[in-house]
Amino acid sequence: MSSTRPRRSAPAAASVPDNVRRGLASFVNGNEELVRAMGVEEDGDGGDLVDALLDVLRVNALSHEMLLARFFDASALSSYCEGVLGKSGKGSAATLAERIAREWSKPGFGT
């Protein structure tokens, strides 16, 4: 008898809500070099950075909030909060990631 536990599969990139996908796209817009610097590679067949970030979410079993807090510094998140969302840019990376994730989770985000 094996004592190994079954692994939980990571959520598929396609399971990310459209508003979160639009949020990631709005974050990537203007931060392309920052996203590439974290080692994310685009597909050779025209795949974009948003899909690459969705792969990072899937492979690491992260939420979009955890992705932002773990891979991006507070200055990039602060600029996004102030410039795109019109929200306060004060706080740590975790605080800013939570603020961004809250906005992205609203059903009408990016429409």
C-alpha beads as a LAMMPS data file, in Angstrom:
LAMMPS data file: protein, C-alpha beads

111 atoms
110 bonds

1 atom types
1 bond types

-500.0 500.0 xlo xhi
-500.0 500.0 ylo yhi
-500.0 500.0 zlo zhi

Masses

1 110.0

Atoms # bond

1 1 1 0.000 0.000 0.000
2 1 1 1.276 3.381 -0.928
3 1 1 1.291 6.168 1.617
4 1 1 1.502 8.943 -0.941
5 1 1 -1.279 11.447 -1.075
6 1 1 -2.841 12.385 -4.383
7 1 1 -1.636 15.699 -5.733
8 1 1 -4.034 18.496 -6.246
9 1 1 -3.849 19.766 -9.780
10 1 1 -3.283 23.469 -10.294
11 1 1 -6.179 25.474 -11.722
12 1 1 -6.123 25.807 -15.478
13 1 1 -5.284 29.193 -16.918
14 1 1 -8.623 29.146 -18.704
15 1 1 -10.409 29.077 -15.330
16 1 1 -9.311 32.634 -14.536
17 1 1 -12.294 35.007 -14.739
18 1 1 -12.339 37.444 -17.658
19 1 1 -12.110 40.463 -15.347
20 1 1 -8.879 39.087 -13.814
21 1 1 -7.498 38.389 -17.307
22 1 1 -8.309 42.013 -18.245
23 1 1 -6.618 43.153 -15.036
24 1 1 -3.449 41.243 -15.855
25 1 1 -3.520 42.694 -19.367
26 1 1 -3.837 46.224 -17.981
27 1 1 -0.928 45.589 -15.592
28 1 1 1.283 44.138 -18.325
29 1 1 0.556 47.152 -20.550
30 1 1 3.449 49.468 -19.739
31 1 1 5.261 46.881 -17.599
32 1 1 6.330 44.537 -20.389
33 1 1 10.035 44.757 -19.593
34 1 1 9.376 44.158 -15.895
35 1 1 7.354 41.030 -16.713
36 1 1 10.054 39.771 -19.085
37 1 1 12.705 40.458 -16.425
38 1 1 11.023 37.979 -14.086
39 1 1 11.910 35.251 -16.583
40 1 1 8.526 34.860 -18.238
41 1 1 8.879 33.861 -21.859
42 1 1 6.384 34.474 -24.599
43 1 1 5.410 31.608 -26.869
44 1 1 7.232 31.599 -30.166
45 1 1 3.906 31.265 -31.966
46 1 1 2.578 34.673 -30.939
47 1 1 1.509 33.944 -27.352
48 1 1 1.539 37.038 -25.200
49 1 1 2.801 37.958 -21.745
50 1 1 -0.659 37.708 -20.194
51 1 1 -0.870 34.046 -21.188
52 1 1 2.644 33.539 -19.835
53 1 1 1.605 35.050 -16.481
54 1 1 -1.474 32.824 -16.455
55 1 1 0.878 29.863 -16.895
56 1 1 2.858 31.085 -13.864
57 1 1 -0.410 31.188 -11.894
58 1 1 -1.255 27.642 -12.954
59 1 1 2.168 26.079 -12.450
60 1 1 2.694 27.655 -9.020
61 1 1 -0.963 27.345 -7.922
62 1 1 -1.097 31.060 -7.098
63 1 1 -3.951 33.511 -6.962
64 1 1 -3.595 36.707 -8.956
65 1 1 -3.020 38.569 -5.680
66 1 1 -0.207 36.219 -4.672
67 1 1 1.375 36.521 -8.127
68 1 1 1.507 40.311 -7.838
69 1 1 2.844 40.294 -4.267
70 1 1 5.472 37.634 -4.934
71 1 1 6.872 38.684 -8.307
72 1 1 6.504 42.478 -8.469
73 1 1 7.950 45.143 -6.220
74 1 1 5.973 47.785 -4.370
75 1 1 7.067 50.602 -6.695
76 1 1 5.578 48.915 -9.789
77 1 1 2.385 48.044 -7.922
78 1 1 2.172 51.579 -6.513
79 1 1 2.501 53.139 -9.958
80 1 1 -0.241 50.857 -11.274
81 1 1 -2.561 51.665 -8.353
82 1 1 -2.154 55.402 -8.802
83 1 1 -1.911 55.606 -12.576
84 1 1 -4.413 53.000 -13.736
85 1 1 -6.776 52.359 -10.847
86 1 1 -6.806 55.834 -9.330
87 1 1 -6.221 54.323 -5.879
88 1 1 -3.670 55.061 -3.190
89 1 1 -0.183 53.826 -3.968
90 1 1 0.885 53.628 -0.337
91 1 1 1.716 50.362 1.367
92 1 1 3.804 47.246 1.046
93 1 1 3.764 44.964 -1.978
94 1 1 1.284 42.685 -0.187
95 1 1 -1.048 45.586 0.648
96 1 1 -0.909 46.950 -2.889
97 1 1 -1.440 43.496 -4.409
98 1 1 -4.542 43.063 -2.238
99 1 1 -5.846 46.465 -3.339
100 1 1 -5.296 45.622 -7.013
101 1 1 -6.836 42.149 -6.658
102 1 1 -9.923 43.665 -5.031
103 1 1 -10.408 45.986 -8.012
104 1 1 -9.819 43.201 -10.533
105 1 1 -12.352 40.991 -8.755
106 1 1 -15.168 43.433 -9.426
107 1 1 -17.358 41.961 -12.200
108 1 1 -17.237 45.044 -14.418
109 1 1 -13.480 45.608 -14.279
110 1 1 -12.017 46.557 -17.628
111 1 1 -15.249 46.716 -19.580

Bonds

1 1 1 2
2 1 2 3
3 1 3 4
4 1 4 5
5 1 5 6
6 1 6 7
7 1 7 8
8 1 8 9
9 1 9 10
10 1 10 11
11 1 11 12
12 1 12 13
13 1 13 14
14 1 14 15
15 1 15 16
16 1 16 17
17 1 17 18
18 1 18 19
19 1 19 20
20 1 20 21
21 1 21 22
22 1 22 23
23 1 23 24
24 1 24 25
25 1 25 26
26 1 26 27
27 1 27 28
28 1 28 29
29 1 29 30
30 1 30 31
31 1 31 32
32 1 32 33
33 1 33 34
34 1 34 35
35 1 35 36
36 1 36 37
37 1 37 38
38 1 38 39
39 1 39 40
40 1 40 41
41 1 41 42
42 1 42 43
43 1 43 44
44 1 44 45
45 1 45 46
46 1 46 47
47 1 47 48
48 1 48 49
49 1 49 50
50 1 50 51
51 1 51 52
52 1 52 53
53 1 53 54
54 1 54 55
55 1 55 56
56 1 56 57
57 1 57 58
58 1 58 59
59 1 59 60
60 1 60 61
61 1 61 62
62 1 62 63
63 1 63 64
64 1 64 65
65 1 65 66
66 1 66 67
67 1 67 68
68 1 68 69
69 1 69 70
70 1 70 71
71 1 71 72
72 1 72 73
73 1 73 74
74 1 74 75
75 1 75 76
76 1 76 77
77 1 77 78
78 1 78 79
79 1 79 80
80 1 80 81
81 1 81 82
82 1 82 83
83 1 83 84
84 1 84 85
85 1 85 86
86 1 86 87
87 1 87 88
88 1 88 89
89 1 89 90
90 1 90 91
91 1 91 92
92 1 92 93
93 1 93 94
94 1 94 95
95 1 95 96
96 1 96 97
97 1 97 98
98 1 98 99
99 1 99 100
100 1 100 101
101 1 101 102
102 1 102 103
103 1 103 104
104 1 104 105
105 1 105 106
106 1 106 107
107 1 107 108
108 1 108 109
109 1 109 110
110 1 110 111
